[in-house]
Amino acid sequence: MILLICLCRRKGGKKTETRDIAPAKLAEIEIPADKAAGESDNRNGGALSGVVKNDAKSSGNKKLVFFGNAPRVFDLEHLLRASAEVLGKGTFGTAYKATLDMGVVVAVKRLKDVVVSEKEFKEKIEVVGAMDHQNLVPLRAYYFSADEKLLVYDYMSTGSLSALLHGNKGAGRTPLNWDTRSSIALGAAKGIAYLHSKGPGISHGNIKSSNILLTTSYEARVSDFGLAQLSGPTSTPNRVDGYRAPEVTDARKVSQKADVYSFGVLLLELLTGKAPTHALTNEEGVDLPRWVQSVVREEWTAEVFDLELLRYQNVEEDMVQLLQLAINCTAQYPDKRPAMDEVTSQIEELCRSSDQRT
C-alpha cells in the first residue's frame, strides 16, 4: 500500500465561496468511444418507432412489462409514438430521451448484442427490476422480442457525472465543488453497496462516470446495473479498460471486487478531474491508478488534485483520505480491495467530519 505521508497546505485568505452548479445539457452527455463507426446521432429527434425494428411495431400480443405497483400511464404503442432524442451510445446499447404524447418523459435503452434466451432475459431483468434504492435509477418496464429489447427508466434531466466533469471545458463552466463531489461519491457508493448486499453473485459490471446520473439536486443515481450478463463477451471492448479491473476478461463475469476497482477509478476521476483511459470519444485519457501512484511515489504533490478543488480551504485532509481510499480500491489484487459496504462507511465518516468543520 502506498502511504500518503504529507498534506498540501495552502496559505492565505478566506474559504472560497461555493456557487450553484448549472445543470449539464443532455446534448452534452458523453457519447462513449464504443459508438459504432459511421453511425450518426439524430439529436433533433423523431418517433421512437423510426429506430426500432418491425417486430416491435407489429408486436401482436407482446407488451411492455412493468415493475412495481405504479399506475400504467402508457403502453408500447404510446412509447413507439414518442419523440426520441439520442442521449448516448454506450457499452450495451443506445439511450433515448422519449417524450410521450401525454407529456411523460422517460429514458429508453435499446439493447444490443443480447445473447440470452427470452426466458433467461426475463429472469435476469426481473432481478434488476426488483432493485429499489434511492441511489439507483429504477427500471420501470421492459420489452422483449426476437429483434428488439427495450428498457424503460426514469429520465434524469441533469445528465451524467461524466458530462459535468468533462463535457464543458469553456470559460463559462461552473465547477463542481468539494461538497458536491464527495456527496456524489457517497451516493454512488451507497447504490453499489446496495446491489452487492443482494448476494455475492450480484454486481454492477459497468461502473463508470457516464453511468452515474444526477438528480436536479445533484444526488447520484447509479444506472445500467445488471446489464453485463445479458450480452456477449464482445460487449466489453478494450475501449472501457480505464475502469476495468485487471483480472476481468469477460464482461459477463465481473465480481464485486472488480466493481470496487471500477469505483476506485471513479473516485480518482472525481479527485483529479481527469478522464480514465478511453473513457471519452476522441480522447486518450489517463491510466488513473498508475498515474496517481507514480505521483504519490514521488512524495505526493498537489498535482494529483483537480485545480478546481484547490480553490477550497480546509478540505485538504478530506481529499487525501478519499485519495487513499481510491488507491486501496484500485489495488492490483482483488483480495486487497475493501468491500463496498466498508467503502461506503469510510466516505460517510469523511463527509460527517467535513460537515463538522464547516
N, C-alpha and C positions, 0 to 999 in steps of 0.2 A: 504494500500500500504506500502510495506517495503521501507524505505528510505535508500539510501546508503550515509552514513554521513562522510565517510573518504576515502581517497585515499591511495593506496600503493605507496610510493615513494622509489625509489631505488637510491643509491648513485653511483657516480663514472662514469668514462670513457666515451668513445665515443659511439655514437649510433651504434649498431651492424649493419653491412652491410647486406643487403638482398642478397640472392642467387637466381639464376634461379631455377625454380621448375621443376623437371623432371616429364614428363607425367607418370601417372599410367598406367600399362598394363591392357588391358581389361580382361585378365585372372585373374586379381586381383579384379575385380568388386565384390562387396558384393553379396553373394547368401543369400537372406533374410531367416529368420527362418521358413517361411511358405512353404519351399520346401517340396514336398511330400516325406513321408518316403519310403526309399528303392529305390528311383529314383537316377540314376547316371547321371553325366554330361559328354557328349561326346564332350570335348573341341577340339578334333582333327578334328572335322567337318565331313561332309558327305553331300549329297544332301538334300536340304530342303524337297524334296518330300519324304524323308525317315522318316520324323516325322509327316507329315500331313496325314489326313485320305483320304480314296479312293475317296470320293466325290469331293475333291478339284482336285485330279489328273484327274478325268474324269468329268470335270466341265461343259461340254456341252456349253451352251451359257453364263455361269457365267464368269464374267470378273473382273479384278481389276478395281475399280472405283477410278479415280484420282481427286485431287483437284487442283484448280488454272489453269493457262494457260501455265505451263511449258511443254516443249516437252515430249511426252511419249516415253522414250528410251527403255522400256522393258514392257513385258506383263506377265500374270500369268504363262505361260509356261516357260518363261525365269526365273522368280522368283523361280519356283519349281525346276529348274535345278541348281540353285545357290548352291555353297558350303555353308554349315551352321555351325556356331560355337556358342555354347551356351554361352550367356553373363551372364544370371542370371535368377532366377526364383523368381517372385515377387507375390504380392497380387492378381493380375489379370491375370497372365499367365507367359509364358516363353519368354524371349527375345533372339533373334539370330542375330549374325552378318552374313549377307548374301552377298557373293561375286559373282556377276553375270558374265557370260561369257565375256561380253564386258568390264569388269574391274570395273564396277559401284559397289560401296559398300553401302548397306543400312542396317538399323536395322528393323527386323521384329518381331512383338509381336504376339504370338499365344495366343489368349484369352481363358480363361477357365471360366466355370460356368456362361456363358451368358444366362440369363433367359428371355430376351425380345424378342418380335417377330421381323421378318425381317423388317417390316415397322417401328417399334419403334426404332430398331437398326439404321436404315438409318437416321431417323430424328435426333437422338441424336448424331450420329457420324458426320453428316454434320455440326452440331453446332461446334464440335471440329475441323473439317477440315477448318472451316471459321476463326478460331482464327489465327491472324497474328501479331506477335510481336517479336522483336529481342531477347527477353529473354524467348521465348518458343521454344521447339523442335517441328518443324512443322510436322503435319500429312500429308503425301504425297498421300497415297492411302489406300484403304481397300478392303477386300474380305469377302463376307458373303455367307455361305451355311449352310445346316442343321447341319453338323458336324464340320465345321471349320469356325473360324472368325480370319482373319489376318489383322494386321495394319502395314503399311509401313512408317517408319520415316527416317529422315536424320540420318546417323551414326555419333556418336560423339566419335572420336578416343581417346580423353584424359580420358574418363571414368567419373565416378561419384565422387561427393564430399565425399561420404562415403568411397570410395576406397582410396582417398587421405588422409583422416583423420585417417582411421583405418586399411587400407589394408596392409601396410608395416611397421612393428614395428622394423625392423632391424636397425643396426648401420649405414647403408648407406642411410637411409631415409633422404630426403631433406624436411625440414619443410615448412609449409605454413606460410608466414609472415603476419603481421597485415594488410598491404595494400591489399594483395590478399584476405584475409578473409573478410575484410569489403567490398571490391568490389564484391565478390561473394554474400554477404548478400544483397547488393543493387540490383544487377541484378536479384536475385531470387525474391526479394520484388516487383520489377517492373513488372516481369512476372505475379505474382499472382495478383497484383493490377489491371493489365490489364484484367485478367479474371473476376475479381469482377466488373469491370466497365461495363461489358456487360449485367448486370442485377442482381437484388437481388437474383434471383434463381440460378445464376451461381457460382459454387465453384469448387475447385480442388478436394477435397475429400481424398487425399492420399499424403499429403506433408511430405517428409522425405528426408534425405540426399542422399539416393540411387536414388531418383527421381530428383536430381539436377545434371544435366550433364554439362560438361565443354568443351569449345572450346579449341583449341591449345593455345590461348592467355588467358585462364582461365576466360572467360566470362561465367556467369551462364546461363543455358538454362533449364527451368522447363519442365519436361516430365510427362507422364501418367495422364495429366489433363482430366477430363470428363469421366473417365472410371468407376468410382464407381457406376454410375447409370445403368450400363449395367449388373451388376452382382447381384446375390442373397445375402441375408443378411449374409450367412455363409462365404462370402468372406472377412469379417473383423474379422479374428481370433484375440484372445486377445494377440497374439504374437507381434502385432504392437502397443500395447497400450502405449508404451513410447512416442508416438507422439499424441495420440488421446485425444481430449478434453473430460473432464469428463462427459459432457452431451450427448455425441454421443453413441447411442445404435444400430444404423443401418447404414451400410456403404453407403447406397443409399441416406441417408438424412443427409448430412454434410453441415452445414451452413457456411456462410462466416466467422462468428466469430469463428467457430471451426477451419477453415483454419488458422485464426490468431493465435490461440493457438498452432497449429502444427508448424507454422512458428516461434513462440517464442521458442519452444523446439529446433528447428533447430539453432536459434541464440545461445542458451545455448550450443549446441553441438560445434559450431564454437569457442565459447569463452573458453570452458572448455577442449575441446579435448576428452571428454568422450562420449561414445555411450549411447543413451537412452535405457530404459528397452526393452529387447528382440529385439533390432534393428539388432543385428548381430548373425550369426549362432554360436551356442555353447558358447555364452557369455551371462551372465545375464544382463549386462548393469546397468544403474543407473536411478532412478527416478529423472531426472534432475531438474524439478521445485522444488520438495520437498528438494532435497539435497542443491541446491543453496540457497533457502530461509533459511534453517537451518544454513548455514554458515553465511549468511548475518545477521541473528538474533543474532549471537554471535559477532556483531560489525564489521563484514566483515574483511577478511584477503585475502592475495594473493593466498590462497589455491583454490579459485574459478577458477582461470585462468590457462589455459594450460601453462605448464612451458616453452614451446617454445615461447610463446608470451612475457614472462617476460624478454626475451633477448633484447627486443627493448625499448629504452628510448623515453620519450616524447609522449607516446601513452596511458599512464595510464588513463588519463581523458576520452579519447575516449572509452576505454574499459569499464569504469564504466558507461558511458552514454548508450552504447549498452546493457550492462547488465541490467540497469534499464528498458530499453525499452523491453527487453526479459521478464523481470518479469511482466511488465504491460500486455504484450501479453498473458502470461500464467495465468492471473487472473482466479480464480475459476469460476466466474460468467461471462457469455458472454457479458452482458451489461457493464461490467467494462473494457473490452478489447478495444483498439483503432481499428479504421477501417484501412484497408490495405493501403489506399492512405496516411493516416496520418503516418503510419509506414514508408512508402517509403520516405516521406518528411523528417522525422527525420533522417533517415540513410543518405539521400542526404546531409543534413546540416552537419552531423557528418563527412562525407567524405570530404566535402568542407573545413571545418575548419582544418581538419587533413592535407590536401594538403597545406594550407596556412602556417602551422607551419613548413613544411619540405622543 
